[in-house]
Amino acid sequence: MKKFAATLWQGQPAALGTMHSKETIIAPLMMDAFGMEVVVPEGFNSDRFGTFTREVRRPDNQLETARHKALAAMAHTGLELGLASEGSFALDPRMPFITSNLELVILIDKKNDFEIVGHYRTTDHNAQGKEIYSTKEALDTAITWGFPHVGVILRISQKGNRHIYKNIETEAELLEIADRLLKKMFVSSLYLETDLRAHKNPKRQASITLATIDLINNCRRLCPSCQAPGFVVTSQEAGLPCEACYRPTDLVKTTTTTCSKCLHKAHKASTSIIAPPAACTACNP
């Protein structure tokens, strides 16, 4: 049973719910780790599960949306293994004034009745947006953001869903679109933003890679009770006492690990019994 995760998916096809070339990231990693053959359903439309340009809202939270994508890909192909990834950009829970990118990759195994998730969160992203007033400003800003290596999207309004231009490939094309839109009646400014779709955003590609590696590592963690893959950390309790004043700190006191299949739980105390005063908000405000 120790080889369960390593051999379970050998040569098995898995449907990946994407239309933005995520297979170039995820497929080699899953093949190398488990011999899993990742396939993309022909004609699969992942935009129906939400778009970063906001004209289609996500149907549910991030995890549920990833699950919807994977299940839809499985239904599309008739396969019993499904994969999907979903990204989000929001205020970081650890640093509430800074935006972070959270990438999530899910594996669903219908035959063996479990799902495993990998995550990666980072503040190193290029989610940018700016109101611009001239073609020169549009081009200069795009180049500052890394265009054309990093994709950009041009739209008349940040909140409106009309006149959204994606897949801009060249400087000349960006200038032509910006010039045409700025000549429209009652249009004095445009909104330029980085394209957050995976195939247009190298930093997201790097984060999806690390989320997939986390998924692979979680698959390799076997439950001590049933030996199923996916024995992962599900919660952490803070409160390790300060060495100087004994007040609880934000450092982890206990970690809980849970099996994704049989729900067996294990609780592990921190190897430290006290926290340094530098981690205490009372001693080091």
C-alpha positions in Angstrom: 0.0 0.0 0.0 3.0 2.3 0.3 3.1 2.6 -3.5 -0.6 3.3 -3.7 -0.3 7.0 -4.8 2.6 6.2 -7.1 0.9 3.5 -9.1 -2.8 4.3 -8.8 -3.0 6.5 -11.9 -0.3 5.0 -14.0 -1.3 5.2 -17.6 -4.8 6.5 -16.6 -6.3 9.5 -18.6 -7.5 12.5 -16.7 -9.6 15.3 -18.2 -8.3 18.8 -17.5 -11.0 21.5 -17.6 -9.2 24.4 -19.4 -9.2 26.5 -22.6 -6.1 28.5 -21.6 -3.3 26.1 -22.2 -2.9 25.0 -18.6 -2.1 21.5 -19.9 1.3 22.8 -20.8 1.9 23.3 -17.1 0.0 20.6 -15.4 0.3 17.6 -17.8 4.1 17.2 -17.7 4.1 17.4 -13.9 1.3 14.8 -13.5 2.9 12.5 -16.0 6.3 12.7 -14.4 4.8 12.1 -10.9 2.2 9.5 -11.5 2.3 8.4 -15.2 -1.1 10.2 -15.5 -2.1 11.1 -19.1 -3.8 14.5 -19.0 -6.1 15.3 -21.9 -8.1 18.5 -22.7 -11.7 18.0 -23.8 -12.2 19.2 -27.4 -14.2 22.5 -27.5 -14.2 22.8 -23.7 -15.4 26.3 -22.6 -14.0 27.2 -19.2 -15.1 30.8 -19.5 -18.6 29.7 -18.6 -17.2 29.3 -15.0 -16.2 32.9 -14.8 -13.8 35.3 -16.5 -11.1 37.6 -15.0 -12.6 40.4 -17.2 -15.7 40.1 -15.2 -18.3 39.8 -17.9 -19.0 36.3 -16.6 -19.3 35.9 -12.8 -17.9 32.8 -11.1 -20.8 30.5 -10.2 -19.4 29.7 -6.7 -16.4 30.1 -4.5 -12.9 29.3 -5.7 -12.8 25.6 -4.6 -16.4 24.9 -5.8 -15.7 26.5 -9.2 -12.6 24.4 -9.7 -14.7 21.4 -8.8 -17.3 22.4 -11.3 -14.7 22.6 -14.0 -13.2 19.2 -13.2 -16.6 17.5 -13.1 -17.6 19.2 -16.4 -14.4 18.0 -18.1 -15.1 14.5 -16.8 -18.7 14.6 -18.1 -17.4 15.9 -21.4 -15.0 13.0 -21.9 -16.6 10.2 -19.8 -13.3 9.9 -17.8 -13.2 9.0 -14.1 -10.3 11.3 -13.4 -10.6 15.1 -13.6 -8.4 18.1 -13.0 -8.9 21.8 -12.9 -7.3 24.9 -11.6 -8.8 28.2 -10.4 -7.0 31.4 -9.5 -8.1 34.4 -7.5 -6.7 37.8 -6.6 -7.8 39.3 -3.3 -6.5 40.9 -0.1 -4.0 38.6 1.6 -5.4 37.2 4.9 -2.0 37.6 6.5 -1.3 41.1 5.1 -4.8 42.7 4.7 -3.5 45.8 2.8 -1.7 43.7 0.1 -3.3 41.8 -2.7 -2.2 38.2 -3.2 -2.8 35.5 -5.8 -4.1 32.2 -4.7 -3.9 29.3 -7.1 -5.8 26.1 -6.5 -5.5 22.8 -8.4 -7.9 20.0 -7.8 -7.8 16.3 -8.7 -11.1 14.3 -8.6 -11.0 10.5 -8.7 -14.5 9.3 -9.3 -13.7 5.6 -9.2 -11.9 5.7 -5.8 -14.2 8.4 -4.5 -11.9 11.1 -3.3 -10.5 14.5 -4.3 -7.2 16.1 -3.4 -6.3 19.8 -3.7 -3.1 21.7 -4.0 -2.6 25.4 -3.2 -0.1 28.2 -3.7 -0.4 31.8 -2.5 1.9 34.7 -3.4 2.1 38.4 -3.4 4.5 38.3 -6.4 1.9 38.8 -9.2 1.2 41.3 -11.9 -2.5 42.0 -11.5 -2.5 45.7 -12.6 -5.1 48.2 -13.8 -4.9 51.8 -14.8 -7.1 54.5 -16.4 -5.3 55.9 -19.4 -5.9 59.0 -21.5 -3.8 58.7 -24.6 -2.4 56.1 -27.0 1.1 56.8 -25.8 0.1 56.3 -22.2 -1.5 53.0 -23.1 1.6 51.7 -24.8 4.1 53.1 -22.2 2.0 51.5 -19.4 1.7 48.2 -21.2 5.4 48.0 -21.8 6.1 48.8 -18.1 4.0 45.8 -17.2 5.9 43.5 -19.6 3.8 43.6 -22.8 3.8 41.8 -25.1 5.3 38.9 -23.0 2.6 39.7 -20.5 -0.9 40.1 -22.1 -3.0 43.2 -21.6 -6.7 43.9 -22.0 -8.1 47.3 -23.1 -11.6 48.3 -22.4 -13.7 51.5 -22.3 -14.7 51.2 -18.7 -13.3 49.3 -15.8 -16.8 48.1 -14.8 -18.6 48.0 -18.1 -18.8 44.9 -20.2 -18.9 46.5 -23.6 -15.8 47.1 -25.9 -13.4 44.7 -24.1 -10.4 43.8 -26.3 -8.4 40.7 -25.4 -5.6 38.9 -27.3 -3.7 42.0 -28.3 -0.5 40.7 -29.7 1.6 43.7 -30.9 2.3 47.3 -30.0 0.8 48.4 -33.3 -2.4 46.6 -32.5 -2.6 48.1 -29.0 -2.1 51.6 -30.5 -4.7 51.1 -33.2 -7.4 49.9 -30.7 -6.6 52.6 -28.2 -6.8 55.3 -30.9 -10.1 53.9 -32.3 -11.7 53.8 -28.9 -10.5 57.3 -27.8 -12.1 58.7 -30.9 -15.5 57.5 -29.9 -18.0 60.1 -28.8 -18.1 60.8 -25.1 -14.9 58.6 -24.5 -12.1 60.6 -22.9 -10.3 57.7 -21.1 -9.8 53.9 -21.3 -9.0 51.2 -18.8 -5.9 49.1 -19.3 -5.3 46.0 -17.3 -3.0 43.0 -17.3 -4.5 39.8 -18.8 -4.8 37.3 -15.9 -5.6 34.3 -18.1 -3.0 31.6 -17.6 -1.7 31.5 -21.2 -1.2 35.3 -21.2 0.3 35.7 -17.7 3.8 34.1 -16.9 3.5 34.9 -13.2 0.3 33.0 -13.0 1.9 30.1 -14.9 4.6 30.0 -12.2 2.0 30.0 -9.4 0.0 27.2 -11.1 3.2 25.2 -11.4 3.8 25.5 -7.6 0.1 24.7 -6.8 0.4 21.5 -9.0 3.5 20.5 -7.1 1.6 21.0 -3.9 -1.1 18.8 -5.2 1.4 16.1 -6.1 3.0 16.3 -2.7 -0.5 16.0 -1.1 -1.2 13.0 -3.2 1.9 11.3 -1.9 0.9 11.8 1.7 -0.9 8.6 2.6 -3.4 8.2 5.4 -2.1 6.1 8.3 -5.6 4.6 8.7 -6.7 3.7 5.2 -3.6 4.4 3.1 -5.4 6.6 0.7 -3.5 9.6 -0.8 -4.4 13.1 0.4 -3.5 13.1 4.1 -3.1 16.9 4.3 -3.1 19.7 6.8 -6.6 21.1 7.2 -6.3 23.5 10.1 -3.8 25.1 12.4 -4.4 26.5 15.9 -2.4 29.5 16.8 -1.6 30.5 20.4 2.0 29.3 21.2 2.7 31.2 24.5 5.3 34.0 24.6 8.5 33.1 26.5 8.5 36.4 28.3 4.9 37.3 29.1 3.1 33.9 28.5 0.5 35.6 26.4 -0.7 33.6 23.3 1.0 34.6 20.0 0.1 34.0 16.4 2.6 31.1 16.1 1.0 27.7 15.5 0.4 25.6 18.6 -1.3 22.6 17.1 -1.7 21.3 13.5 -4.6 19.0 12.4 -4.1 16.7 9.4 -7.2 15.0 7.7 -7.6 12.2 5.2 -9.5 13.2 2.1 -11.2 9.8 1.9 -11.9 8.3 5.3 -11.7 11.7 7.2 -9.3 10.2 9.8 -7.7 13.1 11.7 -4.3 13.5 13.5 -3.4 16.3 15.8 0.3 17.3 16.2 1.6 19.8 18.7 4.4 22.2 17.7 7.9 21.0 18.4 8.3 24.3 20.4 6.5 24.9 23.7 7.2 28.7 23.8 7.4 31.5 21.3 10.2 34.1 21.2 9.2 37.6 22.4 9.9 38.9 18.9 6.7 37.1 17.8 4.6 38.5 20.6 2.5 41.6 19.8 2.5 42.6 23.5 6.3 42.4 23.9 7.1 43.5 20.4 4.2 45.7 19.3 
